[in-house]
Amino acid sequence: MRAGTLRVLLCLAVAPMPACFSGRPAGDGPEGGKRAALGSFTIASRTFGDLTLAPSGCAAGDRQSFLGADFTAPDATVVLRLVVDPLEGPAVRLYASEAPFDQSVVFRREDCPTFHFSLESTGWRINDYEDYRITLELDCSREGESVRGSASSTHCH
């Protein structure tokens, strides 16, 4: 094959590729704006104060070697983590985004009249991390701490 023919074939093979990629990160809103909230949680806490967490991001626990997910918001001071422990069952942990081991509150299923979750693989893997479809609905309280609300994501990775 001549060099000119090879160059044309390479260009034809590569030319369609940019159409497969977006110039903005996956999950950003229209025109690169803020992502829509995945839900909302009302937190009343001696540890964190009274606040509302409206997560717009969901990170699979695979990134930190646990089954579950972190619900985050760009400007939030608190992260909500769902952990599915194979021995003790599901739990939710609220922790300070800037000091995750200094400030933390854990709710186990027995602390929650409502604790519903689903965590299903979508069958996709992104950069070696599983992609999940996840829903979480909570109404939990114990010792002056509470969290209520729900969130869901069709692609949590």
Residue, then its C-alpha position, 0 to 999 in steps of 0.5 A: m500500500r502506498a504511503g498516501t493511501l495509508r494516510v487517507l485510511l488513517c484519517l478516515a478511521v480517526a475522523p469520526m472519533p471526535a463525535c464520540f467525545s464531549g468537550r465537557p465532563a460527563g454528567d455536567g448540565p446543559e452547556g457545561g452548567k451545574r449538574a442537576a441535584l440527584g435528590s435531597f437530604t435534610i440533616a439535623s445534627r449536633t455534629f454538623g448543624d442543620l443543613t440540606l445536602a442536595p447531591s449532584g455527584c455520585a461516586a462508586g465505592d469501588r474507588q475506595s474498596f467498599l460496596g456502596a457509594d458517596f453522594t456529594a455536592p461541590d460546595a457541601t461540607v458533608v458527604l453522605r456515604l452508603v456502605v453495604d457491609p456483607l456481615e453487618g448489613p447496610a449503613v449510612r455515614l455522614y462525614a465532613s468533606e474536609a476532615p473525614f475521620d474527625q467528624s462522622v455520624v453513622f446510622r445503621r438500619e435499626d436507627c431508621p424507620t425508613f432505610h430503602f436502597s438499591l444498588e445494581s450494576t449497569g454492566w458498564r466499567i469505567n476506568d476499572y470502576e463498576d458503574y451502578r444504578i442506585t437509589l437511597e431513601l432514608d429516615c434515620s435518627r439517633e442521639g440527637e442526629s438525624v437524616r431524612g431524604s432520598a437520592s438516585s443516580t442512573h450512573c454512579h461510577 
